[in-house]
Amino acid sequence: MAVWEPEHVVDEALARRLLGQFPELSADGLRPLAYGWDYTIWVVEERYAFRFPRRKIVLPGLERELTVLPKLAPLLPLPVPVPLFVGRPGKDFPWPFFGSELLPGRELAEAGLDEEGRLEVALELAAFLRTLHDIELDEPLPLDVNRRADMPHRVQLVRKQLDELGETSPAAERLLAEAERLPPSERAVLVHGDLHMRQVLAEGRSLTGVIDWVDVCRSDPAIDLSLLWSFVPPEGRRAVLDAYGPLDEAQLFRARVVALSLCAALAGHARAEGLVQVEREALAGLTRALDEPAR
């Protein structure tokens, strides 16, 4: 059984019943928006996006989203999905869920940006991340919730992911062997925790939001910078690093390994689910992440 296999999928009929908790809303315009590992998302009144968990493992992260996002939103330069409606578990659905304002734009994985457009949105994202990582939030959060900064653990996972995809290579193994020797990170700041090409929204060459904060935690800021490797054209990486601020060599390695891990996970899921554009972009991200280093 694949790790992303849902335990509960909220279809249209169930979504209508659950939205009955909010009599002020009309379900007449209900339509599906997207789904991923964590949520099934339905649009209500073309104004709100309701996120329904697909797996029980998501629930601690959902609770963090409910607590953290209202505090973060006014401090950030891009919109995030602030919970406006919080649904209760019941006999039809055993878990809480929430609705937020529908953010415009498309996932970066499907935005169809050229090289210049990629650099433009990456520079905007760098400024967003600089702000996020400088925030001192008075909220207890777990440390490195998915062990993304733990290189011995992450490297072993990436080797398995690449093997399952049929994407192993000498270049990848050289990178992983070097990363595996890195000492533990000594940095821990507020991070998104799962920032990849399906979690960032764009309209044209402008970003419109950052979504899916299930893995918000404290960790090395490098784990939020995987798009530097998987999305940004190699010749643009220096400009993005200048916009974000200093990273040491160990952090660049961590970001690069996380890029391989996230792209491999996205490609595997997309291949299984028939998400052709996401698979294409994720595989291109693997290739890009193995290209020349950012210096």
CORNOR-V999410 format. One record per backbone hydrogen bond with DSSP energy under -0.5 kcal/mol. CO is the residue of the C=O (numbers start at 1). NH is the residue of the N-H. E is the energy in kcal/mol with one decimal. If there is no record, write none. Layout:
# CORNOR-V999410
<<CO:NH:E> <CO:NH:E>>
This chain:
# CORNOR-V999410
<<2:5:-1.8> <9:11:-0.9> <11:15:-2.8> <12:16:-2.4> <13:17:-1.8> <14:18:-2.8> <15:19:-2.4> <16:20:-0.5> <17:20:-1.0> <18:21:-1.8> <19:22:-2.2> <21:23:-0.5> <22:25:-2.4> <27:30:-1.5> <31:43:-3.4> <34:41:-2.8> <38:54:-2.6> <38:55:-0.6> <39:36:-2.0> <40:52:-2.6> <41:33:-2.6> <41:34:-1.0> <42:50:-3.3> <43:31:-1.9> <44:47:-2.2> <44:48:-2.5> <47:102:-3.4> <48:44:-2.8> <48:50:-0.5> <49:51:-0.5> <49:100:-2.2> <50:42:-2.2> <50:52:-0.6> <51:53:-0.5> <51:98:-1.6> <52:40:-2.4> <54:7:-3.6> <54:8:-1.7> <55:58:-1.6> <56:59:-1.8> <58:61:-0.6> <58:62:-2.3> <59:63:-2.3> <60:64:-1.7> <61:65:-2.5> <62:66:-2.4> <63:67:-1.4> <64:68:-3.6> <65:69:-1.9> <68:71:-0.8> <68:72:-2.3> <69:73:-2.6> <70:74:-0.5> <72:75:-2.4> <72:76:-0.7> <73:76:-1.2> <79:210:-2.0> <80:82:-1.6> <82:101:-0.5> <85:87:-0.5> <85:99:-2.7> <87:97:-1.1> <93:90:-3.3> <96:53:-0.5> <97:87:-2.9> <98:51:-3.2> <99:84:-3.5> <99:85:-1.9> <100:49:-2.8> <101:103:-0.5> <106:202:-2.5> <107:110:-2.0> <108:111:-1.0> <114:118:-2.6> <115:119:-1.9> <116:120:-2.1> <117:121:-2.3> <118:122:-2.2> <119:123:-2.2> <120:124:-1.5> <121:125:-2.5> <122:126:-2.3> <123:127:-1.6> <124:128:-1.9> <125:129:-2.8> <126:130:-2.3> <127:131:-1.9> <128:132:-2.7> <129:133:-2.9> <130:134:-0.8> <131:134:-0.8> <131:135:-0.6> <132:135:-1.5> <135:137:-0.9> <137:139:-2.2> <142:144:-0.6> <142:218:-2.4> <144:147:-2.3> <149:151:-1.2> <150:154:-3.0> <151:155:-3.1> <152:156:-1.4> <153:157:-1.7> <154:158:-2.6> <155:159:-2.5> <156:160:-1.7> <157:161:-2.7> <158:162:-3.0> <159:163:-2.0> <160:164:-2.4> <161:165:-1.6> <162:166:-1.0> <162:167:-3.0> <163:166:-0.6> <169:173:-2.2> <170:174:-2.3> <171:175:-1.9> <172:176:-2.6> <173:177:-2.6> <174:178:-1.7> <175:179:-2.4> <176:180:-2.3> <177:181:-0.5> <178:181:-1.0> <179:182:-1.9> <189:219:-2.3> <191:217:-1.6> <194:196:-0.7> <196:199:-2.0> <197:108:-0.5> <197:109:-2.1> <199:211:-2.6> <200:108:-1.9> <201:208:-2.5> <201:209:-1.1> <202:106:-2.9> <203:206:-1.4> <206:203:-3.0> <209:201:-2.9> <213:216:-1.8> <217:191:-2.8> <218:144:-3.6> <219:189:-3.0> <220:223:-1.9> <221:224:-1.8> <222:225:-1.8> <225:228:-1.2> <226:229:-1.5> <226:230:-2.2> <227:231:-1.9> <227:232:-2.0> <233:236:-2.5> <233:237:-0.6> <234:237:-1.1> <236:240:-1.7> <237:241:-2.7> <238:242:-2.2> <239:243:-1.9> <240:244:-2.1> <241:245:-3.0> <248:252:-2.0> <249:253:-2.0> <250:254:-2.4> <251:255:-2.7> <252:256:-1.9> <253:257:-2.5> <254:258:-2.5> <255:259:-1.9> <256:260:-1.9> <257:261:-2.4> <258:262:-3.0> <259:263:-2.4> <260:264:-2.3> <261:265:-2.3> <262:266:-2.8> <263:267:-2.7> <264:268:-2.4> <265:269:-2.3> <266:270:-2.8> <267:271:-2.6> <268:272:-1.9> <269:273:-2.1> <270:274:-1.1> <270:275:-2.3> <274:276:-1.4> <275:279:-2.6> <276:280:-2.5> <277:281:-2.3> <278:282:-2.6> <279:283:-2.5> <280:284:-2.1> <281:285:-2.0> <282:286:-1.7> <283:287:-1.8> <284:288:-2.6> <285:289:-2.5> <286:290:-0.9> <287:290:-0.6> <288:291:-1.6> <293:295:-0.6>>
